[in-house]
Amino acid sequence: MAPIELNPEKLIEEVVDYSRKLQAGAERLCATGGGGTGSSPREVVYREDKLTLYRYLPVTTAPATPNPVPLLIVYALVNRPYMADLQADRSTIRNLLESGQPVYLIDWGYPDSVDRYLTLDDYINGYIDRCVDQLRARHEVDQINLLGICQGGAMSLCYTALHQPKIRNLVTMVTPVDFHTPDNMLSAWVQHLDVDLLVDVQGNIPGDFLNWTFLALKPFTLAGQKYVHLVDILEDDAQVETFLRMEQWIFDSPDQAGETFREFIKQFYQQNGLVRGEITLGEQLVKLKDITCPVLNIYGEQDHLVPPAASRALKGLTASKDYSELAFHGGHIGIYVSGKAQALIPSNIGQWLDAR
């Protein structure tokens, strides 16, 4: 192996340039404000407990004749939903509006000690069902379109199975279905979790606990490498603002209602209840075969939280005669915010819904 030649002058030049970027970047970071509510104009149409149901205002670039069927987005409980509307040029919601969809979204808010005993039944057969009824009444339709994201997709599958007459079309995005695929590292960890002891002692599960668990799945990339690469974008105001918005979202993790967390971990992760047909909400058994409406299942090919096989498992589990899949060459977060995703995903969802 040839010896590595070091150029002292070149090294000094790089160190000086690195220091300059750090100093200028620190000033820019301090001067840049974050934004943690989303970018698209919206209005409140319904409130209940911590929940807020938002309607997003139509955009001028939307088709003259919008889809008459409203679209309700059900986001995960473990993160805040503004990732779907991070900023104007990285907004799944804005692009859905531009495709002509009347978009509504459930914001779960921040559970506190009062919510400790809320169950999955309360969330799915309670809150989601009442939001669906709000849209049905508001638009004078019998059925609405439902878009479930991540954990919200699993909840949307359960809801549709139990309330099929109210759902016209179902879209699931980066949604776990088979929780026992060999490449699911998070599931492998959770199998050994004494969730009863955790909830009995802790009550609600702190958002920080879950957040650091997710980061630990890819510690070098998610907790180290990105901050090294930050130096390379510190002189670009737009990229710095995007970075800060994403950082704010990552660490903006709501606490989880204790009983809901207990049920979700045990029934979905540990018992793999969706695949086995063993999910029980209240006294109702969730049967995915009761889903007969068209289904569009979207997944990320590099998703480390919901591996592709965990999502593709949905195929054949419903009774839908109109099942489609859409793969995105990216990961769990990139599917919301990358330029390629924004050019592909929302427009395809819009076309798919309009055709049905």
C-alpha positions, 0 to 999 in steps of 0.5 A, spaced: 500 500 500 502 506 497 503 511 503 498 517 504 501 523 503 499 529 507 499 536 505 500 541 511 498 547 507 492 543 505 490 541 512 490 548 515 486 551 509 481 545 510 481 547 518 480 554 517 474 553 512 471 548 517 472 553 523 469 559 518 463 555 516 462 553 524 462 560 526 457 563 520 453 557 521 452 558 529 450 565 527 445 563 522 442 557 526 441 562 532 437 567 527 433 562 524 426 560 527 423 554 527 415 552 525 412 546 528 405 547 526 405 546 518 405 551 512 398 550 509 392 555 511 387 551 515 381 551 520 378 548 526 372 544 524 371 540 530 374 539 537 374 533 542 378 533 549 385 533 546 383 532 539 383 537 533 380 536 526 383 541 521 380 542 514 385 545 509 383 551 505 383 549 498 389 552 493 388 556 487 392 551 483 387 545 484 382 543 479 376 547 478 372 541 480 375 538 486 373 531 488 367 531 492 369 525 497 373 528 503 379 525 505 381 524 512 388 523 514 389 519 520 396 520 523 400 516 528 400 517 535 407 517 536 409 523 532 406 530 530 402 530 524 406 537 521 411 532 518 406 531 512 406 539 511 413 541 513 413 547 509 410 549 502 415 546 498 415 539 502 408 538 503 404 532 502 398 535 504 399 541 499 400 537 494 394 533 495 390 539 495 393 541 488 391 534 486 383 536 488 382 533 494 378 536 500 383 534 505 382 534 513 387 531 518 386 529 525 391 532 530 391 528 536 394 533 541 398 532 547 396 526 552 396 528 559 395 524 566 387 525 564 388 520 558 392 515 561 386 510 561 384 511 554 384 505 550 385 503 542 377 502 542 376 510 545 381 512 539 378 508 533 371 507 535 370 513 538 375 519 536 376 517 529 369 514 528 366 521 530 371 525 526 368 521 520 361 522 521 363 530 522 365 529 515 360 525 512 355 530 515 359 536 512 359 534 505 353 530 505 356 524 503 355 517 506 362 515 505 369 518 505 376 517 503 381 515 509 389 516 509 392 512 514 400 514 516 404 509 519 401 507 526 395 511 523 395 506 518 394 500 522 389 504 526 385 506 519 385 498 517 382 497 524 377 502 523 375 500 516 374 493 518 369 495 523 366 501 519 366 499 512 360 502 510 363 509 511 369 508 507 369 509 500 377 508 499 383 506 503 390 509 503 395 506 507 402 509 507 408 506 511 403 502 515 406 496 519 401 490 518 406 484 519 410 486 525 414 479 525 418 480 519 425 478 520 428 485 518 424 489 523 429 491 528 424 495 532 419 489 533 425 484 535 426 489 541 419 490 543 418 482 543 422 482 550 419 488 553 415 487 559 409 492 557 405 491 563 410 493 568 412 499 564 405 502 564 403 500 571 409 503 574 410 509 569 403 511 567 403 514 560 409 513 556 414 519 555 415 521 548 422 522 549 423 515 551 420 513 545 424 518 541 430 515 543 428 508 542 427 510 535 434 514 534 437 508 537 435 503 531 440 507 527 445 511 532 450 513 527 446 516 522 440 519 526 444 521 532 451 523 529 452 523 522 447 528 520 450 533 525 457 532 521 454 533 514 450 539 517 456 543 516 456 542 509 449 546 508 450 551 514 451 557 508 444 555 505 439 558 509 433 554 506 437 548 507 438 550 514 431 552 515 429 545 513 434 541 517 431 545 523 424 544 522 425 536 521 429 536 528 424 540 531 419 534 529 423 529 531 424 531 538 417 533 538 414 527 541 407 527 545 407 522 551 403 516 549 396 514 553 398 508 557 393 503 556 393 505 548 400 503 548 400 497 552 394 494 547 398 496 541 405 493 543 401 487 546 396 486 540 400 488 534 407 488 536 408 482 540 402 478 538 402 480 531 394 480 531 393 484 524 396 478 520 393 473 525 386 476 525 386 477 533 386 484 534 380 486 539 377 493 540 372 493 546 368 487 544 369 487 537 374 482 533 378 486 527 377 482 521 381 485 515 377 480 510 371 485 512 375 490 508 372 490 501 373 497 499 379 499 494 386 499 497 392 503 495 398 501 500 404 505 499 411 503 502 418 505 502 423 501 500 429 503 505 424 504 511 428 502 517 422 503 521 416 499 517 420 494 512 417 493 506 415 486 507 411 488 513 407 493 509 406 488 503 403 483 507 397 487 507 396 484 500 391 478 500 389 479 507 383 484 505 377 482 501 378 488 496 378 486 489 381 493 487 388 492 491 394 496 489 401 498 491 406 504 490 413 503 492 417 509 493 425 509 493 426 512 500 425 511 507 420 512 513 421 520 513 423 521 506 416 519 503 413 525 506 419 530 504 423 528 499 423 532 492 422 525 489 416 523 493 413 530 493 413 529 485 410 522 485 406 520 492 401 525 492 399 526 485 398 518 484 394 518 491 390 524 487 389 520 481 387 513 484 382 517 488 379 520 483 378 514 478 374 511 484 
